[in-house]
């Protein structure tokens, strides 16, 4: 996917995700997984657990 102003905005992929678009959800996960995992790691100090927390976060979203 080419980088454009549209791609930098999360509103469109989020709206598409809400309409059960799996590719849009994957895009959001790719964009934010490292940050979510880092925040989780900062809180728990365990890499494996932080990855699990990140996964659960995306499932909840």
ABEGO torsion letter per residue (X at the ends): XBBBAAAABAAAAAAAAAAGBAAAAAAAAAAAAAAAAAAAAAAAGBAAAAAAAAAAAAAAX
